Amino acid sequence: MRLALWQGAGVPGDLDGTVAEVARIADMAANNGADLLVFPEGYLTGYYIPDLTKGGLPDVEAAFVKVANIAKCTGLVIAMGSHIDEQDGLRNAAVVFDASGLELGRYHKRALFGDWERKTFRAGRNPLRFCCAGLNVGVAICYDVEFPELIRCEAQAGVDLVIVPTALMAPHERIARLMVPTRAMENQIALGYANRVGSEGPFDFVGLSSICGPQGEPLATAHTEPELLVAEIEPASIQRERAAGSYLGTLAQLR
């Protein structure tokens, strides 16, 4: 499976402008042979929206229809980071569309970070998993990846790849540099970590997006500028790593 991550930001306050960027980036990813394209946390809406309350995202669902059409036109599976307004409250979400434009599901961020997120959003409770190009794919968002238990549950459920839309800000660069490859290595999975760049309000986003293999090895890395990362995820490499010595198998014996 060929995985693409976009490191960047949309057009704050301009859904149409952001959707146009999605179309441009999706064309780039398709031209690079990608099967799955992942956008950062809050890409569609912007991450930091002070004083956001229920009813404050009136046009997002219409924008999702356009993103679904982009997925259909490019033949990509697209995972879009966005804030969403649902019946039970606001959510920080990743919405996944398949290559026909069908919505596969909405993952709600489980580990909300900081005072603003906690007062604005309802925390999620359920995983989202889907199949793409022969791999089982799980979803996490930003702070979720800092909890080994959450990613271990994905591996135990048979996931080969976890995608992580994120909005990692300064001074937390160590998460991208150290923790992300560790999560891949300790679970013997691939992991795609798609971060924002630039600034919003008090937050300066650090980039450092990456695609890691099952040994924690970097398959593609970014610095601090907008960039499309593309890497091949080989199921055989995951199977070989687990066959050589399975952490999950040993853990089951320890219990």
N, C-alpha and C positions, 0 to 999 in steps of 0.2 A: 504494500500500500504506500502511495506517495502522499505524504502529509505536508501541507503548507500552513504557515502561521503568518499573520500580518502583525508586525510591530508598528504601532502608530496610534493616531487619534483621528476621530471623525471631525466634522465641522460643528463645533459647539453651538447649540441653539438652532441648527439648520438641518432638519431631518432630510429634506430633499437633497441638500448638498452632501450629507453623509451617505445617503443611498447611492448617489452618483459615484462617490468614492468606492463604495462596496462593489459596484459594477466594474469600475476600472481595475480594482485589485483582483476581483474574481477572474477577469479576462487574463490578467498576468498569471494567476495560479493555474488556470486551465491551459494556457500556452506552455506552462512548465510541467504539464502532465499530471497535475495534482488530482487526487481523488477526494480529499477532505481539506477544507479551508476553515481555519479558526481565527476569529477576531477577538480582541481583548475585552476585558470586563467593561461593561457600560459603553461599548463602542458606539452603538446606535444612538443613544440618548445623551452621551457624555456621562462621566462617572460622578462628578461632584455637582449636585444640584441643591444648593442650600434652600431650606424651607420647603422642600418637596413634600406635598401631601397628596392624599388620595384625590383623584380627578386631575392631577397635574400633568398627566401624560396622554393627552387626548388623541394624538395622531400616531401613536406608536403601532397600534394594531394595523393601521393602513400601511405603514412603512414595512411591516412584516410581510404583507402581501407582495410588495415590490421585491423584497429580499428573496421570497420564495420563487418569484419569477426569474430572478437572476440565477438562482440555483438550477432551475429548469433549463434556462438558456445556455448555461455553461456546462451542464452535466456534472456539477460539483455537489457534494454534501457540504453544507455551510453551517457552522456553529457560530451564532451571533450573540455577543455579550450585549445586554440591554437591561435597563430597568423597566419593569412592567407593572401595570395597574390591574390587579385581579380582584375578584369579588371579595376575597377575604383580606385584602390589603396590598400594599406595595411590596414588590419582590425585586431582589437583585438576581438576575437570571441569565442563563444561556439557553437560547432557543435553537433547536437543530432542525434543519430542512434537508430532505434527501434530494437526490439528483433529478427527481421528477417534480420537485416543488412541494411535496407533501411534508407537513410538519410532523416530525418524529416525536417531539416532546419538549418539555420545558424543565430545565433543572433550576431549582431555587437554591441559592447559596446557603449553606448550613451554618458555617462559622462566620458570623458577622463581625467585622473588624471596627473597633473604635466607636466613640460616642455617636458620631453622625449616622453611621450605618445602623447602629442598634436602635436609635430612636426613629429611624425612617422606614426600615424594612422589617417584614416578618421573616424569621429564619425558616429555611426549608427543612424537610425531614426525610425525603425520599431520594434514592439514587436515580440516575438516568443512564441507561446503557442501550447501545444500538450496534448494529453490524455495518461495516463499511469495508469493501474490497477484501473480504476474507478475514478481517480482524474484528474482535469484540472490543468495543470502545466504551469507556466510562468517562464521566464528566465531573470536574470539580471546579471551584472558582476561588482563586487567590488564597485567602487565609485558610481555606479548607486543606490545602496541600501541606500546611504546617502541622497537621495532626496525623501522625503515622497511622492511627487507627482507621481513619476515613479511607486512605489509599490502600491499606491492607485489606479492607473489606472489598474493594474493587478487585484486587488480585484474587482473593478467595472466591469471588463470584465468577472467575474465569476471564476477566478482562485482560487483553493484551496491551492496550494503549489507554492511557488517561490523558485527556486534553484539559488544559487549565487556562481559561481566559483570566487575566489578572490585571490589577492596577497597583502594582508594587511601587511604593514611593520611597524616597530618601527618608531616613538613613538606613534602610533595611536591605541594602544590596546583598548582604550575606545569604538571604533566603534564596535568591536566584543563583548565587555562585555555589553554595554549599548544600542547601537542603533539597533543591530540586533534583540534582543528580543522585543524591542519596535515596530519595523516594523511589526513583527508577531502579536503582541497584538492589535495595533491600527487598523489593517486591518482584524483581526480575521481569519487569515490564518496560515498555517504551513510555515516554512522557513528553508531551508537547506543552510548553509554557509560553503563552502569548501575552506580552505586556504592552502597556501604553508607553508613550513618550510625551514630553512637554509638561505643561503645568495647568492645573485647574485649581482656583482658589488657593488654599494653603498647601496644596500637594504638588510636589515635583516628582514626576514618574521617572524611573531609572532605566527603562529598557531592559537589556540583558536577557531577552527572550532566548529560548533554546529548545532543541529537540534532542532528547537523550535516549540512548539505547539501554538494553537490559543489564549492562554492566555499569550503568551510569555514565557511559562514554558519550561525549558530545558528537552528535551527528550533524548539527547545524547550530550556530550561535550568532547572536547579534550584539551590537554595542549600544549606542544611545540614540541612533538616528532611525527614522522610519525605514523599514526594510521588510521584504518578503523572504522568509526562511522556507526552504523546501528540503525534505530529506526522505529517503526510502526507508520504510519500516519493514524489515524482513521477518516474517513469522518464523523462519528456520533459525534465526539468531536467538529468538526468544526461547524456542524449544531446546536448542543446544545448551543455552545457559541453565535452564531448569534441569535438563538431563544430567549436567555435570555435577549438580548439587542443589537440590531444591530447598530454599528457605521455608516455603510453605509446607513441604512434606516433613521437614524436620520439626517445624513448629507443631504440626498435628501429632507427632510422636511425643513431644514434650508434654502435651496436654493429657 
